[in-house]
Amino acid sequence: MTMHIKQSTVRSMLTVARRGKKRLNLDSDALAVLTALINLLAQETIARTAQTAANTGDRQVTKEHLKRVIAQIMLDFAV
């Protein structure tokens, strides 16, 4: 089973992030690229978290594994 974040969800996230400010017009191509990026980021985070758990001999992923990976992901995506 493959899960994906939908474009409508990304649009809703942007609306919530703006907290009632003037409506943001987002080009459909930009929305598609942003949605693809968010999906890739989520997939990479999940894969790295699972690998971190496996590397430490754990059979269950915990928030501690996720905390380690999030720091790495943020550095990898920093511009």
C-alpha positions, 0 to 999 in steps of 0.5 A, a space after each residue: 500500500 502506497 500513501 500519498 499526500 494529495 494536492 488538496 491537502 497541501 493547499 489546505 496546509 498552506 491556507 492554515 499556515 497563513 492564518 487568515 491572511 489574504 488568500 494565496 494564489 498558487 499556480 497549479 504547476 507550483 502546487 504539483 511540484 510542492 506536493 511531489 516534494 512533500 511526498 518525497 520528503 515524507 518517504 525519505 523520512 520514513 525510510 531513514 527512520 526504519 533504517 535507523 531502527 534496524 541499525 540499532 537492532 530495534 524491531 519497532 520504530 520509536 520517536 527517538 529514531 524519528 528525532 535522530 532522522 529529522 535533524 539529518 533531513 533538515 540539514 540535507 534539505 537546508 539551502 
